[in-house]
Amino acid sequence: MSVYSKLACFVGGTLFGSFGIKLLSSKDAKKVYVHATAAGLRMKDSVMETVTNVQENAADVLASAKELNEERAAKEAEESEAAKVEDVEA
């Protein structure tokens, strides 16, 4: 690469960097940042509502599963006791 092309790249990068900083700190850019941040916060609220609903549903499912297991264990215990009584009587 020749010295001129290196110098041109440096000057172009410097000008683009200076212009870029001015562009990124402009009032219009700040408005875009505010709107994007507000949209992100709204999305976060929506996601958190969904997470809360999923957690509540999971808690309900867990409670129902525990209840079902307790009922099944009680039924099996009754059947076991009935079988023991029949064995003793026979």
C-alpha positions in Angstrom: 0.0 0.0 0.0 1.4 3.3 -0.9 1.8 6.2 1.5 -0.9 8.2 -0.3 -3.5 5.4 0.1 -2.6 5.0 3.8 -2.9 8.8 4.3 -6.2 8.8 2.4 -7.6 6.0 4.7 -6.4 7.9 7.8 -8.0 11.2 6.7 -11.2 9.4 5.6 -11.4 7.6 8.9 -10.9 10.7 10.9 -13.5 12.7 9.0 -16.0 9.8 9.2 -15.3 9.4 12.9 -15.8 13.1 13.6 -19.0 13.2 11.5 -20.2 10.0 13.2 -19.7 11.4 16.7 -21.7 14.5 15.7 -24.4 12.4 14.2 -24.6 10.1 17.2 -24.9 13.0 19.6 -27.5 15.0 17.7 -31.0 15.8 19.0 -32.6 13.5 16.4 -30.3 10.6 17.4 -31.2 11.2 21.1 -34.9 11.0 20.2 -34.3 7.6 18.5 -32.4 6.4 21.6 -35.3 7.5 23.8 -37.9 5.7 21.6 -35.8 2.6 21.4 -35.3 2.5 25.1 -39.0 3.0 25.8 -39.9 0.2 23.4 -37.4 -2.1 25.2 -38.9 -1.2 28.6 -42.4 -2.0 27.2 -41.2 -5.3 25.9 -39.6 -6.1 29.3 -42.9 -5.5 31.0 -44.7 -7.7 28.6 -42.2 -10.5 29.0 -42.4 -10.2 32.8 -46.2 -10.6 32.6 -45.8 -13.7 30.6 -43.1 -15.1 32.9 -45.4 -14.4 35.9 -48.3 -16.3 34.2 -46.1 -19.2 33.4 -44.8 -19.4 37.0 -48.4 -19.3 38.4 -49.5 -22.0 36.0 -46.5 -24.1 36.9 -47.3 -23.8 40.6 -50.9 -24.9 39.9 -49.7 -27.9 37.9 -47.3 -28.8 40.7 -49.9 -28.6 43.3 -52.3 -30.7 41.2 -49.6 -33.3 40.6 -48.8 -33.6 44.3 -52.5 -34.0 45.1 -52.9 -36.7 42.5 -49.9 -38.6 43.9 -51.3 -38.3 47.4 -54.7 -39.7 46.3 -53.0 -42.5 44.4 -50.8 -43.4 47.4 -53.9 -43.5 49.7 -55.8 -45.7 47.2 -52.8 -48.1 46.9 -52.6 -48.2 50.7 -56.3 -49.0 51.0 -55.9 -51.8 48.4 -52.9 -53.2 50.2 -54.8 -53.2 53.5 -57.8 -54.9 51.8 -55.5 -57.5 50.4 -53.9 -58.2 53.8 -57.4 -58.5 55.4 -58.5 -61.0 52.7 -55.3 -63.0 53.2 -55.9 -63.1 57.0 -59.5 -64.2 56.5 -58.7 -66.9 54.1 
